[in-house]
Amino acid sequence: MAMIGSAVVHNLATLTPRPVSWLWPDRVARGKVTLLAGDPGLGKSYLTLDLAARVTTGHLGHLDEDGLPKRSSPGKVLLLSAEDDAADTILPRLTAMGGDPSKVCVLKGVDRGDDRLEACRLDRDMRPVWDTVLAMSGVRLVVIDPISAYLGEKNANNNAEVRSLLAELAAFAENSGIAVVCVTHLNKDSANQKKVVYRAIGSLAFAAAARMAWLVAKHPDDPDKRVFSLIKSNITGPVEPLAFRIKDNRVEWLDERVPFQADELEGGPEETDRAGAFDEACGFLRVALADGPRPAAALLAEAEGVGVSPASVKRARRALGVTSNKGPGRADPWVWAMPTGGRVAASDPSRGA
């Protein structure tokens, strides 16, 4: 038996390989911490409630051997929500999404005795919170929205402090098999072209601790739509972004291809510092659209093929006034067209000139 304080190791030959277990296939894993980042007001809380509703009904996107939707057994959800009221916001939204309210609990606080109910602090209250989760039985998902509201005295900008707290969170997720989704905002560093993975509010440890991190951003071509795009993953390869909109107090997922990755959506640094990238992208669009409108996806692919980044093409599109329109059908592509008399700006607007 190992002595207290001694190192404990596993010989790999004694372990049995196991695949990742998915709550939402390829997007939220059971037993892992997932980060959901984005600017305020874009629908992050709607997304977590959409996921919660689907957990309570078992409609989680799993497919059977014939590729048809397969219903999982319903599960329970615990919400730690510091920004939305349970009665006037969370409950109406969950109901509109078809969720089962009897399977969702909202953490009100931690009982300190003597009728004192205090706000939860994970730096101090991790154990009572997880004891409560395990006592509920059947919990599949825990949402912490936003994670910064539950740090207590931990400094959000201190890597070591955040890492130690999130390590406990990750250990709970792994040992219980429960998916933990942490919501965070982005800091305002896009002007410096910093990658999205570095822009989660506070320490880089937030994104580093998560096995998957996702971005919610505005759709570049439609202000009424949002994009759900992968920032990083340690457990999958590339995953296609999804488009959605908020309609009638619920999330409506859209059946359309989204040709935008996270760093492109948030003005990431891909090729932005290369001399002449903006002018080259403008020239590319002028030539590519000279004979009339073309599908956006085909243009972006063609641009990459000649060494012009999607980020540069999108900045050039805005500067040139290139229009973007979509047909009425779900499968109809976004089409870009050069406006009559459109003129390019004097300089790249992303650089503040």
HELIX and SHEET records of a PDB file:
HELIX    1   1 LEU A   12  THR A   14  5                                   3    
HELIX    2   2 LYS A   44  THR A   57  1                                  14    
HELIX    3   3 ALA A   86  ILE A   90  3                                   5    
HELIX    4   4 LEU A   91  ALA A   96  1                                   6    
HELIX    5   5 PRO A  101  LYS A  103  5                                   3    
HELIX    6   6 LEU A  122  MET A  136  1                                  15    
HELIX    7   7 ILE A  147  TYR A  150  5                                   4    
HELIX    8   8 ASN A  159  SER A  176  1                                  18    
HELIX    9   9 SER A  190  ASN A  192  5                                   3    
HELIX   10  10 VAL A  196  TYR A  198  5                                   3    
HELIX   11  11 ALA A  205  ALA A  209  1                                   5    
HELIX   12  12 ALA A  262  LEU A  265  1                                   4    
HELIX   13  13 ALA A  277  ALA A  288  1                                  12    
HELIX   14  14 ALA A  296  GLY A  305  1                                  10    
HELIX   15  15 PRO A  310  LEU A  320  1                                  11    
HELIX   16  16 PRO A  349  ARG A  351  5                                   3    
SHEET    1   A 2 TRP A  22  TRP A  24  0                                        
SHEET    2   A 2 VAL A  28  ALA A  29 -1                                        
SHEET    1   B 9 VAL A 104  VAL A 106  0                                        
SHEET    2   B 9 LYS A  76  SER A  81  1                                        
SHEET    3   B 9 VAL A 139  ASP A 145  1                                        
SHEET    4   B 9 ALA A 179  THR A 184  1                                        
SHEET    5   B 9 VAL A  33  GLY A  38  1                                        
SHEET    6   B 9 MET A 212  HIS A 219  1                                        
SHEET    7   B 9 ASP A 222  SER A 233 -1                                        
SHEET    8   B 9 LEU A 242  LYS A 247 -1                                        
SHEET    9   B 9 ARG A 250  LEU A 254 -1                                        
SHEET    1   C 2 VAL A 110  ASP A 111  0                                        
SHEET    2   C 2 LEU A 117  GLU A 118 -1                                        
SHEET    1   D 3 ARG A 294  PRO A 295  0                                        
SHEET    2   D 3 TRP A 334  ALA A 337 -1                                        
SHEET    3   D 3 THR A 323  LYS A 326 -1                                        
END                                                                             
